[in-house]
Amino acid sequence: MNKDQVKGRAQEVKGKVNEVAGRISGNKDLEQKGKLQNVGGKIQAGYGDLKRDIKKNSA
């Protein structure tokens, strides 16, 4: 795993936690922030996956 994969997956987890906490507490702003973090984490993790695949295929 490269650093983009790790950071992305961690961001996904933080986002999901914030999303659920916002939903439970009725805080729409926190819920929305969590959704954005989750999406951002997925993008970063996907970028890391792509880098890994390119490196693997070019070797």
PyMOL Python script that loads the backbone (N, CA, C, O; Angstrom):
from pymol import cmd

cmd.read_pdbstr("""\
ATOM      1  N   MET A   1       0.845  -1.187   0.000  1.00  0.00           N
ATOM      2  CA  MET A   1       0.000   0.000   0.000  1.00  0.00           C
ATOM      3  C   MET A   1       0.883   1.241   0.000  1.00  0.00           C
ATOM      4  O   MET A   1       1.878   1.321   0.720  1.00  0.00           O
ATOM      5  N   ASN A   2       0.494   2.200  -0.822  1.00  0.00           N
ATOM      6  CA  ASN A   2       1.232   3.452  -0.828  1.00  0.00           C
ATOM      7  C   ASN A   2       0.521   4.480   0.054  1.00  0.00           C
ATOM      8  O   ASN A   2      -0.574   4.229   0.556  1.00  0.00           O
ATOM      9  N   LYS A   3       1.150   5.623   0.233  1.00  0.00           N
ATOM     10  CA  LYS A   3       0.611   6.603   1.184  1.00  0.00           C
ATOM     11  C   LYS A   3      -0.734   7.167   0.745  1.00  0.00           C
ATOM     12  O   LYS A   3      -1.550   7.522   1.596  1.00  0.00           O
ATOM     13  N   ASP A   4      -0.986   7.261  -0.552  1.00  0.00           N
ATOM     14  CA  ASP A   4      -2.284   7.753  -1.004  1.00  0.00           C
ATOM     15  C   ASP A   4      -3.396   6.771  -0.658  1.00  0.00           C
ATOM     16  O   ASP A   4      -4.497   7.180  -0.288  1.00  0.00           O
ATOM     17  N   GLN A   5      -3.117   5.504  -0.773  1.00  0.00           N
ATOM     18  CA  GLN A   5      -4.110   4.499  -0.406  1.00  0.00           C
ATOM     19  C   GLN A   5      -4.422   4.566   1.085  1.00  0.00           C
ATOM     20  O   GLN A   5      -5.586   4.529   1.482  1.00  0.00           O
ATOM     21  N   VAL A   6      -3.395   4.665   1.897  1.00  0.00           N
ATOM     22  CA  VAL A   6      -3.575   4.704   3.351  1.00  0.00           C
ATOM     23  C   VAL A   6      -4.334   5.964   3.764  1.00  0.00           C
ATOM     24  O   VAL A   6      -5.312   5.890   4.508  1.00  0.00           O
ATOM     25  N   LYS A   7      -3.880   7.116   3.279  1.00  0.00           N
ATOM     26  CA  LYS A   7      -4.538   8.376   3.642  1.00  0.00           C
ATOM     27  C   LYS A   7      -5.981   8.400   3.144  1.00  0.00           C
ATOM     28  O   LYS A   7      -6.875   8.885   3.839  1.00  0.00           O
ATOM     29  N   GLY A   8      -6.201   7.884   1.957  1.00  0.00           N
ATOM     30  CA  GLY A   8      -7.554   7.857   1.412  1.00  0.00           C
ATOM     31  C   GLY A   8      -8.482   6.989   2.227  1.00  0.00           C
ATOM     32  O   GLY A   8      -9.614   7.380   2.512  1.00  0.00           O
ATOM     33  N   ARG A   9      -8.018   5.817   2.603  1.00  0.00           N
ATOM     34  CA  ARG A   9      -8.860   4.912   3.394  1.00  0.00           C
ATOM     35  C   ARG A   9      -9.135   5.507   4.781  1.00  0.00           C
ATOM     36  O   ARG A   9     -10.235   5.364   5.315  1.00  0.00           O
ATOM     37  N   ALA A  10      -8.133   6.170   5.354  1.00  0.00           N
ATOM     38  CA  ALA A  10      -8.330   6.814   6.662  1.00  0.00           C
ATOM     39  C   ALA A  10      -9.352   7.945   6.540  1.00  0.00           C
ATOM     40  O   ALA A  10     -10.186   8.125   7.427  1.00  0.00           O
ATOM     41  N   GLN A  11      -9.293   8.696   5.459  1.00  0.00           N
ATOM     42  CA  GLN A  11     -10.236   9.789   5.230  1.00  0.00           C
ATOM     43  C   GLN A  11     -11.650   9.240   5.053  1.00  0.00           C
ATOM     44  O   GLN A  11     -12.614   9.847   5.518  1.00  0.00           O
ATOM     45  N   GLU A  12     -11.774   8.106   4.391  1.00  0.00           N
ATOM     46  CA  GLU A  12     -13.083   7.465   4.228  1.00  0.00           C
ATOM     47  C   GLU A  12     -13.682   7.113   5.591  1.00  0.00           C
ATOM     48  O   GLU A  12     -14.865   7.347   5.837  1.00  0.00           O
ATOM     49  N   VAL A  13     -12.857   6.552   6.465  1.00  0.00           N
ATOM     50  CA  VAL A  13     -13.329   6.149   7.792  1.00  0.00           C
ATOM     51  C   VAL A  13     -13.764   7.374   8.591  1.00  0.00           C
ATOM     52  O   VAL A  13     -14.834   7.374   9.200  1.00  0.00           O
ATOM     53  N   LYS A  14     -12.931   8.422   8.591  1.00  0.00           N
ATOM     54  CA  LYS A  14     -13.291   9.645   9.318  1.00  0.00           C
ATOM     55  C   LYS A  14     -14.590  10.233   8.768  1.00  0.00           C
ATOM     56  O   LYS A  14     -15.439  10.708   9.522  1.00  0.00           O
ATOM     57  N   GLY A  15     -14.725  10.193   7.459  1.00  0.00           N
ATOM     58  CA  GLY A  15     -15.931  10.721   6.843  1.00  0.00           C
ATOM     59  C   GLY A  15     -17.166   9.943   7.246  1.00  0.00           C
ATOM     60  O   GLY A  15     -18.208  10.528   7.541  1.00  0.00           O
ATOM     61  N   LYS A  16     -17.052   8.626   7.258  1.00  0.00           N
ATOM     62  CA  LYS A  16     -18.196   7.794   7.636  1.00  0.00           C
ATOM     63  C   LYS A  16     -18.578   8.031   9.095  1.00  0.00           C
ATOM     64  O   LYS A  16     -19.762   8.076   9.431  1.00  0.00           O
ATOM     65  N   VAL A  17     -17.576   8.183   9.959  1.00  0.00           N
ATOM     66  CA  VAL A  17     -17.848   8.449  11.373  1.00  0.00           C
ATOM     67  C   VAL A  17     -18.576   9.786  11.522  1.00  0.00           C
ATOM     68  O   VAL A  17     -19.570   9.877  12.243  1.00  0.00           O
ATOM     69  N   ASN A  18     -18.084  10.819  10.842  1.00  0.00           N
ATOM     70  CA  ASN A  18     -18.732  12.128  10.923  1.00  0.00           C
ATOM     71  C   ASN A  18     -20.139  12.094  10.340  1.00  0.00           C
ATOM     72  O   ASN A  18     -21.054  12.721  10.875  1.00  0.00           O
ATOM     73  N   GLU A  19     -20.308  11.367   9.253  1.00  0.00           N
ATOM     74  CA  GLU A  19     -21.623  11.259   8.625  1.00  0.00           C
ATOM     75  C   GLU A  19     -22.639  10.624   9.576  1.00  0.00           C
ATOM     76  O   GLU A  19     -23.750  11.128   9.739  1.00  0.00           O
ATOM     77  N   VAL A  20     -22.247   9.523  10.194  1.00  0.00           N
ATOM     78  CA  VAL A  20     -23.145   8.825  11.121  1.00  0.00           C
ATOM     79  C   VAL A  20     -23.394   9.669  12.369  1.00  0.00           C
ATOM     80  O   VAL A  20     -24.523   9.747  12.853  1.00  0.00           O
ATOM     81  N   ALA A  21     -22.349  10.298  12.887  1.00  0.00           N
ATOM     82  CA  ALA A  21     -22.515  11.148  14.073  1.00  0.00           C
ATOM     83  C   ALA A  21     -23.456  12.309  13.766  1.00  0.00           C
ATOM     84  O   ALA A  21     -24.296  12.665  14.593  1.00  0.00           O
ATOM     85  N   GLY A  22     -23.320  12.895  12.589  1.00  0.00           N
ATOM     86  CA  GLY A  22     -24.209  13.979  12.196  1.00  0.00           C
ATOM     87  C   GLY A  22     -25.641  13.510  12.046  1.00  0.00           C
ATOM     88  O   GLY A  22     -26.573  14.209  12.445  1.00  0.00           O
ATOM     89  N   ARG A  23     -25.821  12.335  11.473  1.00  0.00           N
ATOM     90  CA  ARG A  23     -27.163  11.791  11.294  1.00  0.00           C
ATOM     91  C   ARG A  23     -27.813  11.504  12.654  1.00  0.00           C
ATOM     92  O   ARG A  23     -28.987  11.811  12.861  1.00  0.00           O
ATOM     93  N   ILE A  24     -27.048  10.916  13.572  1.00  0.00           N
ATOM     94  CA  ILE A  24     -27.584  10.570  14.893  1.00  0.00           C
ATOM     95  C   ILE A  24     -27.943  11.824  15.680  1.00  0.00           C
ATOM     96  O   ILE A  24     -28.992  11.887  16.321  1.00  0.00           O
ATOM     97  N   SER A  25     -27.056  12.828  15.624  1.00  0.00           N
ATOM     98  CA  SER A  25     -27.282  14.050  16.412  1.00  0.00           C
ATOM     99  C   SER A  25     -28.193  15.051  15.714  1.00  0.00           C
ATOM    100  O   SER A  25     -28.579  16.056  16.311  1.00  0.00           O
ATOM    101  N   GLY A  26     -28.540  14.788  14.458  1.00  0.00           N
ATOM    102  CA  GLY A  26     -29.388  15.720  13.730  1.00  0.00           C
ATOM    103  C   GLY A  26     -28.630  16.925  13.195  1.00  0.00           C
ATOM    104  O   GLY A  26     -29.238  17.916  12.790  1.00  0.00           O
ATOM    105  N   ASN A  27     -27.301  16.844  13.193  1.00  0.00           N
ATOM    106  CA  ASN A  27     -26.460  17.937  12.714  1.00  0.00           C
ATOM    107  C   ASN A  27     -26.202  17.734  11.220  1.00  0.00           C
ATOM    108  O   ASN A  27     -25.335  16.951  10.829  1.00  0.00           O
ATOM    109  N   LYS A  28     -26.962  18.444  10.398  1.00  0.00           N
ATOM    110  CA  LYS A  28     -26.870  18.278   8.945  1.00  0.00           C
ATOM    111  C   LYS A  28     -25.504  18.718   8.407  1.00  0.00           C
ATOM    112  O   LYS A  28     -25.000  18.135   7.447  1.00  0.00           O
ATOM    113  N   ASP A  29     -24.904  19.748   9.024  1.00  0.00           N
ATOM    114  CA  ASP A  29     -23.588  20.213   8.574  1.00  0.00           C
ATOM    115  C   ASP A  29     -22.523  19.143   8.778  1.00  0.00           C
ATOM    116  O   ASP A  29     -21.704  18.904   7.890  1.00  0.00           O
ATOM    117  N   LEU A  30     -22.529  18.504   9.933  1.00  0.00           N
ATOM    118  CA  LEU A  30     -21.564  17.443  10.219  1.00  0.00           C
ATOM    119  C   LEU A  30     -21.792  16.249   9.297  1.00  0.00           C
ATOM    120  O   LEU A  30     -20.839  15.632   8.821  1.00  0.00           O
ATOM    121  N   GLU A  31     -23.041  15.935   9.053  1.00  0.00           N
ATOM    122  CA  GLU A  31     -23.367  14.829   8.163  1.00  0.00           C
ATOM    123  C   GLU A  31     -22.847  15.116   6.748  1.00  0.00           C
ATOM    124  O   GLU A  31     -22.260  14.245   6.106  1.00  0.00           O
ATOM    125  N   GLN A  32     -23.068  16.342   6.274  1.00  0.00           N
ATOM    126  CA  GLN A  32     -22.595  16.717   4.937  1.00  0.00           C
ATOM    127  C   GLN A  32     -21.072  16.717   4.859  1.00  0.00           C
ATOM    128  O   GLN A  32     -20.493  16.270   3.869  1.00  0.00           O
ATOM    129  N   LYS A  33     -20.426  17.225   5.915  1.00  0.00           N
ATOM    130  CA  LYS A  33     -18.961  17.228   5.960  1.00  0.00           C
ATOM    131  C   LYS A  33     -18.436  15.793   5.879  1.00  0.00           C
ATOM    132  O   LYS A  33     -17.455  15.524   5.186  1.00  0.00           O
ATOM    133  N   GLY A  34     -19.089  14.884   6.585  1.00  0.00           N
ATOM    134  CA  GLY A  34     -18.688  13.481   6.565  1.00  0.00           C
ATOM    135  C   GLY A  34     -18.827  12.872   5.187  1.00  0.00           C
ATOM    136  O   GLY A  34     -17.964  12.110   4.752  1.00  0.00           O
ATOM    137  N   LYS A  35     -19.915  13.201   4.492  1.00  0.00           N
ATOM    138  CA  LYS A  35     -20.107  12.682   3.140  1.00  0.00           C
ATOM    139  C   LYS A  35     -19.003  13.168   2.211  1.00  0.00           C
ATOM    140  O   LYS A  35     -18.482  12.404   1.398  1.00  0.00           O
ATOM    141  N   LEU A  36     -18.648  14.449   2.337  1.00  0.00           N
ATOM    142  CA  LEU A  36     -17.579  15.002   1.496  1.00  0.00           C
ATOM    143  C   LEU A  36     -16.230  14.361   1.807  1.00  0.00           C
ATOM    144  O   LEU A  36     -15.454  14.067   0.897  1.00  0.00           O
ATOM    145  N   GLN A  37     -15.949  14.143   3.099  1.00  0.00           N
ATOM    146  CA  GLN A  37     -14.697  13.480   3.483  1.00  0.00           C
ATOM    147  C   GLN A  37     -14.652  12.066   2.916  1.00  0.00           C
ATOM    148  O   GLN A  37     -13.614  11.612   2.433  1.00  0.00           O
ATOM    149  N   ASN A  38     -15.773  11.386   2.979  1.00  0.00           N
ATOM    150  CA  ASN A  38     -15.853  10.016   2.492  1.00  0.00           C
ATOM    151  C   ASN A  38     -15.555   9.975   0.994  1.00  0.00           C
ATOM    152  O   ASN A  38     -14.770   9.144   0.536  1.00  0.00           O
ATOM    153  N   VAL A  39     -16.176  10.866   0.237  1.00  0.00           N
ATOM    154  CA  VAL A  39     -15.947  10.913  -1.214  1.00  0.00           C
ATOM    155  C   VAL A  39     -14.500  11.284  -1.512  1.00  0.00           C
ATOM    156  O   VAL A  39     -13.868  10.676  -2.376  1.00  0.00           O
ATOM    157  N   GLY A  40     -13.972  12.277  -0.801  1.00  0.00           N
ATOM    158  CA  GLY A  40     -12.580  12.673  -0.999  1.00  0.00           C
ATOM    159  C   GLY A  40     -11.623  11.535  -0.708  1.00  0.00           C
ATOM    160  O   GLY A  40     -10.633  11.349  -1.415  1.00  0.00           O
ATOM    161  N   GLY A  41     -11.920  10.778   0.329  1.00  0.00           N
ATOM    162  CA  GLY A  41     -11.094   9.626   0.668  1.00  0.00           C
ATOM    163  C   GLY A  41     -11.141   8.557  -0.406  1.00  0.00           C
ATOM    164  O   GLY A  41     -10.120   7.948  -0.728  1.00  0.00           O
ATOM    165  N   LYS A  42     -12.319   8.328  -0.961  1.00  0.00           N
ATOM    166  CA  LYS A  42     -12.443   7.331  -2.031  1.00  0.00           C
ATOM    167  C   LYS A  42     -11.634   7.749  -3.257  1.00  0.00           C
ATOM    168  O   LYS A  42     -10.993   6.920  -3.903  1.00  0.00           O
ATOM    169  N   ILE A  43     -11.673   9.043  -3.568  1.00  0.00           N
ATOM    170  CA  ILE A  43     -10.907   9.537  -4.711  1.00  0.00           C
ATOM    171  C   ILE A  43      -9.414   9.356  -4.473  1.00  0.00           C
ATOM    172  O   ILE A  43      -8.694   8.881  -5.351  1.00  0.00           O
ATOM    173  N   GLN A  44      -8.949   9.734  -3.284  1.00  0.00           N
ATOM    174  CA  GLN A  44      -7.520   9.611  -2.986  1.00  0.00           C
ATOM    175  C   GLN A  44      -7.091   8.144  -2.973  1.00  0.00           C
ATOM    176  O   GLN A  44      -6.024   7.803  -3.483  1.00  0.00           O
ATOM    177  N   ALA A  45      -7.911   7.287  -2.397  1.00  0.00           N
ATOM    178  CA  ALA A  45      -7.574   5.857  -2.374  1.00  0.00           C
ATOM    179  C   ALA A  45      -7.563   5.292  -3.788  1.00  0.00           C
ATOM    180  O   ALA A  45      -6.705   4.476  -4.125  1.00  0.00           O
ATOM    181  N   GLY A  46      -8.504   5.721  -4.612  1.00  0.00           N
ATOM    182  CA  GLY A  46      -8.535   5.282  -6.006  1.00  0.00           C
ATOM    183  C   GLY A  46      -7.305   5.729  -6.763  1.00  0.00           C
ATOM    184  O   GLY A  46      -6.767   4.985  -7.582  1.00  0.00           O
ATOM    185  N   TYR A  47      -6.858   6.947  -6.491  1.00  0.00           N
ATOM    186  CA  TYR A  47      -5.634   7.455  -7.098  1.00  0.00           C
ATOM    187  C   TYR A  47      -4.440   6.589  -6.672  1.00  0.00           C
ATOM    188  O   TYR A  47      -3.586   6.247  -7.489  1.00  0.00           O
ATOM    189  N   GLY A  48      -4.399   6.247  -5.396  1.00  0.00           N
ATOM    190  CA  GLY A  48      -3.327   5.383  -4.899  1.00  0.00           C
ATOM    191  C   GLY A  48      -3.371   4.006  -5.536  1.00  0.00           C
ATOM    192  O   GLY A  48      -2.331   3.434  -5.863  1.00  0.00           O
ATOM    193  N   ASP A  49      -4.572   3.473  -5.713  1.00  0.00           N
ATOM    194  CA  ASP A  49      -4.724   2.176  -6.372  1.00  0.00           C
ATOM    195  C   ASP A  49      -4.219   2.244  -7.810  1.00  0.00           C
ATOM    196  O   ASP A  49      -3.546   1.331  -8.287  1.00  0.00           O
ATOM    197  N   LEU A  50      -4.553   3.335  -8.489  1.00  0.00           N
ATOM    198  CA  LEU A  50      -4.117   3.516  -9.870  1.00  0.00           C
ATOM    199  C   LEU A  50      -2.593   3.602  -9.960  1.00  0.00           C
ATOM    200  O   LEU A  50      -1.980   2.996 -10.839  1.00  0.00           O
ATOM    201  N   LYS A  51      -1.988   4.361  -9.043  1.00  0.00           N
ATOM    202  CA  LYS A  51      -0.520   4.455  -9.012  1.00  0.00           C
ATOM    203  C   LYS A  51       0.106   3.078  -8.808  1.00  0.00           C
ATOM    204  O   LYS A  51       1.089   2.733  -9.463  1.00  0.00           O
ATOM    205  N   ARG A  52      -0.466   2.299  -7.900  1.00  0.00           N
ATOM    206  CA  ARG A  52       0.036   0.946  -7.627  1.00  0.00           C
ATOM    207  C   ARG A  52      -0.067   0.074  -8.869  1.00  0.00           C
ATOM    208  O   ARG A  52       0.869  -0.651  -9.205  1.00  0.00           O
ATOM    209  N   ASP A  53      -1.211   0.145  -9.551  1.00  0.00           N
ATOM    210  CA  ASP A  53      -1.408  -0.680 -10.742  1.00  0.00           C
ATOM    211  C   ASP A  53      -0.450  -0.294 -11.859  1.00  0.00           C
ATOM    212  O   ASP A  53       0.084  -1.163 -12.548  1.00  0.00           O
ATOM    213  N   ILE A  54      -0.231   0.999 -12.043  1.00  0.00           N
ATOM    214  CA  ILE A  54       0.696   1.458 -13.075  1.00  0.00           C
ATOM    215  C   ILE A  54       2.106   0.982 -12.758  1.00  0.00           C
ATOM    216  O   ILE A  54       2.825   0.504 -13.636  1.00  0.00           O
ATOM    217  N   LYS A  55       2.492   1.117 -11.493  1.00  0.00           N
ATOM    218  CA  LYS A  55       3.832   0.690 -11.096  1.00  0.00           C
ATOM    219  C   LYS A  55       3.997  -0.818 -11.280  1.00  0.00           C
ATOM    220  O   LYS A  55       5.042  -1.282 -11.736  1.00  0.00           O
ATOM    221  N   LYS A  56       2.972  -1.571 -10.928  1.00  0.00           N
ATOM    222  CA  LYS A  56       3.022  -3.023 -11.031  1.00  0.00           C
ATOM    223  C   LYS A  56       3.130  -3.450 -12.501  1.00  0.00           C
ATOM    224  O   LYS A  56       3.875  -4.374 -12.828  1.00  0.00           O
ATOM    225  N   ASN A  57       2.392  -2.781 -13.375  1.00  0.00           N
ATOM    226  CA  ASN A  57       2.374  -3.157 -14.792  1.00  0.00           C
ATOM    227  C   ASN A  57       3.594  -2.686 -15.550  1.00  0.00           C
ATOM    228  O   ASN A  57       3.930  -3.255 -16.589  1.00  0.00           O
ATOM    229  N   SER A  58       4.272  -1.652 -15.054  1.00  0.00           N
ATOM    230  CA  SER A  58       5.440  -1.156 -15.753  1.00  0.00           C
ATOM    231  C   SER A  58       6.725  -1.877 -15.342  1.00  0.00           C
ATOM    232  O   SER A  58       7.765  -1.708 -15.979  1.00  0.00           O
ATOM    233  N   ALA A  59       6.653  -2.666 -14.298  1.00  0.00           N
ATOM    234  CA  ALA A  59       7.850  -3.367 -13.809  1.00  0.00           C
ATOM    235  C   ALA A  59       8.090  -4.652 -14.545  1.00  0.00           C
ATOM    236  O   ALA A  59       9.056  -5.359 -14.254  1.00  0.00           O
TER     237      ALA A  59
END
""", "prot")
cmd.dss("prot")
cmd.show_as("cartoon", "prot")
cmd.util.cbc("prot")
cmd.orient("prot")
